[in-house]
Amino acid sequence: MELGKTTTIRMLLGILKKDSGEISWNGKIVKRKNVNFGYLPEERGVYPKVKVIEQLIYFAQLKGMNKQDATKAISEWAKVLKIEEYLEMTAEKLSKGNQQKVQFLTAILHDPELIVLDEPFSGLDPVNTEIIKNIIIDLVSKGKYIIMSAHQMATIEEFCSEILILNRGKTVLKGNLKDIKNSYPANRVHIEANQDIKKYIDKFNLSIENVVDNNYTINISNEEQAHKLLEELVKSSIIIDKFEIKKPTLNDIFIEKVGETK
Amino acid sequence: MGLILKDVSKTFVGKKVVDNISIELEKPGVFGLLGTNGARKNYDYSYVTGNIKKR
């Protein structure tokens, strides 16, 4: 049973009672009635037969906004989210992606200081993903605190400074993402050459993870191996268009850590 | 000060689904909470009572 992430979020928000431990926001214990966080739940849901603008105003009012302020904020955000043309439609007429943008808006409309996003990018196409990403970056620059739950590592890597990886409810890795990645030795080197360089790679007993048109992704155990290979290639007059040493991705680290605990 | 979770745990149907989790988000930024996929579709969850039972 793997409910860890969402259960943690529910306790954070005061929706679910915790069995032990403390949760505080700016020094005060979090109680559902005294927090005004923003929340995008994993379960997607908008009122299908209600107009988009009406439900946005409704949710904003639930969070203490007056109708005037809500309407103004909705109008501004709708431009950014590119949902202006949908405001007067009933929600069921919108595509899933657009419904999700509407639901995302309910989480941020009342200008909360802490925003919890449960899988905000799941199901979104690249264009909408980019829109949401840019909003998140902007919110952080405005001083917001954001907790994002996800299982898409690449997206998390782009803007999470701190991470926590849970497996079966237990912490398997936690800390500053940069520091975590730096604690691992480099594990790959990307080389773009002007010709096939397999024999040089084989010479150093390295394995090729992937190769497309003389663009090689080679597995290494440390940086020295990559530099030695490069030295050999240069000595052999191979033209190198690209040489890049890579640390493990968050995906690599996740797989390793979760695999360890099985 | 920001957000602090300290040693938070939750047990459902005899299993510890959240086991001593601590999170500190002291300044503005994005905190990533990552994990394996859930098996939640097998369970009915009540928001009202906070109870959970297997389908």
Chai-1 contact restraints between the chains, C-beta under 6 A:
chainA,res_idxA,chainB,res_idxB,connection_type,confidence,min_distance_angstrom,max_distance_angstrom,comment,restraint_id
A,M1,B,K15,contact,1.0,0.0,6.0,A-B,restraint_1
A,M1,B,A39,contact,1.0,0.0,6.0,A-B,restraint_2
A,E2,B,T36,contact,1.0,0.0,6.0,A-B,restraint_3
A,E2,B,G38,contact,1.0,0.0,6.0,A-B,restraint_4
A,E2,B,A39,contact,1.0,0.0,6.0,A-B,restraint_5
A,L3,B,V17,contact,1.0,0.0,6.0,A-B,restraint_6
A,L3,B,G38,contact,1.0,0.0,6.0,A-B,restraint_7
A,L3,B,R40,contact,1.0,0.0,6.0,A-B,restraint_8
A,G4,B,V17,contact,1.0,0.0,6.0,A-B,restraint_9
A,G4,B,V18,contact,1.0,0.0,6.0,A-B,restraint_10
A,G4,B,G35,contact,1.0,0.0,6.0,A-B,restraint_11
A,K5,B,L33,contact,1.0,0.0,6.0,A-B,restraint_12
A,K5,B,G35,contact,1.0,0.0,6.0,A-B,restraint_13
A,T7,B,K10,contact,1.0,0.0,6.0,A-B,restraint_14
A,T7,B,V17,contact,1.0,0.0,6.0,A-B,restraint_15
A,T7,B,V18,contact,1.0,0.0,6.0,A-B,restraint_16
A,T8,B,V18,contact,1.0,0.0,6.0,A-B,restraint_17
A,T8,B,I21,contact,1.0,0.0,6.0,A-B,restraint_18
A,M11,B,V8,contact,1.0,0.0,6.0,A-B,restraint_19
A,L16,B,G50,contact,1.0,0.0,6.0,A-B,restraint_20
A,K17,B,G50,contact,1.0,0.0,6.0,A-B,restraint_21
A,K18,B,V8,contact,1.0,0.0,6.0,A-B,restraint_22
A,K18,B,K10,contact,1.0,0.0,6.0,A-B,restraint_23
A,D19,B,S9,contact,1.0,0.0,6.0,A-B,restraint_24
A,D19,B,K10,contact,1.0,0.0,6.0,A-B,restraint_25
A,D19,B,T11,contact,1.0,0.0,6.0,A-B,restraint_26
A,S20,B,S9,contact,1.0,0.0,6.0,A-B,restraint_27
A,G21,B,K6,contact,1.0,0.0,6.0,A-B,restraint_28
A,G21,B,D7,contact,1.0,0.0,6.0,A-B,restraint_29
A,G21,B,V8,contact,1.0,0.0,6.0,A-B,restraint_30
A,G21,B,S9,contact,1.0,0.0,6.0,A-B,restraint_31
A,E22,B,K6,contact,1.0,0.0,6.0,A-B,restraint_32
A,I23,B,L5,contact,1.0,0.0,6.0,A-B,restraint_33
A,S24,B,I4,contact,1.0,0.0,6.0,A-B,restraint_34
A,W25,B,L3,contact,1.0,0.0,6.0,A-B,restraint_35
A,N26,B,M1,contact,1.0,0.0,6.0,A-B,restraint_36
A,G27,B,M1,contact,1.0,0.0,6.0,A-B,restraint_37
A,V140,B,P28,contact,1.0,0.0,6.0,A-B,restraint_38
A,V140,B,G29,contact,1.0,0.0,6.0,A-B,restraint_39
A,G143,B,P28,contact,1.0,0.0,6.0,A-B,restraint_40
A,K144,B,P28,contact,1.0,0.0,6.0,A-B,restraint_41
A,Y145,B,G2,contact,1.0,0.0,6.0,A-B,restraint_42
A,Y145,B,L3,contact,1.0,0.0,6.0,A-B,restraint_43
A,Y145,B,L25,contact,1.0,0.0,6.0,A-B,restraint_44
A,Y145,B,P28,contact,1.0,0.0,6.0,A-B,restraint_45
A,I146,B,V30,contact,1.0,0.0,6.0,A-B,restraint_46
A,I147,B,F31,contact,1.0,0.0,6.0,A-B,restraint_47
A,M148,B,V30,contact,1.0,0.0,6.0,A-B,restraint_48
A,M148,B,G32,contact,1.0,0.0,6.0,A-B,restraint_49
A,S149,B,L33,contact,1.0,0.0,6.0,A-B,restraint_50
A,I156,B,G32,contact,1.0,0.0,6.0,A-B,restraint_51
A,F159,B,V30,contact,1.0,0.0,6.0,A-B,restraint_52
A,C160,B,V30,contact,1.0,0.0,6.0,A-B,restraint_53
A,C160,B,G32,contact,1.0,0.0,6.0,A-B,restraint_54
A,S161,B,G29,contact,1.0,0.0,6.0,A-B,restraint_55
A,E162,B,F31,contact,1.0,0.0,6.0,A-B,restraint_56
A,I163,B,G32,contact,1.0,0.0,6.0,A-B,restraint_57
A,L164,B,L33,contact,1.0,0.0,6.0,A-B,restraint_58
A,I165,B,L34,contact,1.0,0.0,6.0,A-B,restraint_59
A,L166,B,G35,contact,1.0,0.0,6.0,A-B,restraint_60
A,N167,B,T36,contact,1.0,0.0,6.0,A-B,restraint_61
A,G169,B,K16,contact,1.0,0.0,6.0,A-B,restraint_62
A,G169,B,V17,contact,1.0,0.0,6.0,A-B,restraint_63
A,G169,B,V18,contact,1.0,0.0,6.0,A-B,restraint_64
A,G169,B,D19,contact,1.0,0.0,6.0,A-B,restraint_65
A,K170,B,D19,contact,1.0,0.0,6.0,A-B,restraint_66
